[in-house]
Structures are given as structure tokens and as C-alpha cells.
Amino acid sequence: MKIRIIVGSKISDRYIRELLDRYIKRLKVFCDFEIKDFKCSGNVKKDDEKYILLSQGFYRVGLAIEGKMFDSMTFAKRFLDGNYNDISFLIGSAEGLSEDLKKDCDELLSLSKLTFCHEHALLVLTEQIYRGFTINKGHPYHK
């Protein structure tokens, strides 16, 4: 399984980068995992094309406030239990994902009713992906 998180903003906080690197290392045991970050240009059409290009051939899950919310157990079964070969999660810049891009997604996901900056959303999502794999494998990380 290949999982790609695409973020429309560069990750600049070194502490978040350190935490992400820990989860990325742990995730390599379960899947082919990568994060692609890029700086949005402000041109919605060009930025949407970048998201689409980077997620081509993947099941696309856009993060959006109006998306579905899942608990960790349901998230693990829904996305990480072999239902998809390749899955990409799209995280918008400060403006979020465009309406056109949301329509192009196969599904919309909400991490919370709260709004997170892109770096925090990325960290929470990455941790939940790791947690989901440990749930599915019966690993004691999830209690």
C-alpha cells in the first residue's frame, strides 16, 4: 500500500518536522509512505493542477471542515485495512482546498470541528495513520 499526504504549504516548523520524521520512520514498516509539500502560488487553477498531478492514480481524500469525521477505529478500518492500494490525503494551504478540488476528491475527511493550521493537521493525520495501522495489526500502541 502506498500512502501520500500532499500539503499545499511548506513545513517550516522544525519541531513538527522532527515529530513527523518519527512517524514516517515508524510507518515505513506498514506501507510506502511519503509527504509531498509545496508552496501554493495563489493561482487556484495552477495549485489544483499540482494537487491533481501529485495524487493521480490514488484514491483522493481531501481534508475539509465539511468532510466526514471518524473515530480512530473506524478510520483504521475505512482507509487502512486493504480497501485501497494507493491513497492520497490532500491538505490545503491557509485558504483550504478549492471547491473544484474538493469535488474532484473521492471523499472528504474532517479531522475535527476545530480548524488546524496545515502543519498541525499534517501531524495529527500522520499520527492517526500510524495509529490506524497499529489498530489493524493488534499492536499495543493504540489503547
Secondary structure, DSSP 8 states (H G I E B T S, - for coil): -EEEEEESS----HHHHHHHHHHHHHHTTTSEEEEEE----S-HHHHHHHHHHHTTTSEEEEEEEEEE---HHHHHHHHHSSS-SEEEEEE-BTTB--HHHHHHSSEEE-S-SS---HHHHHHHHHHHHHHHHHHHHT-TT--
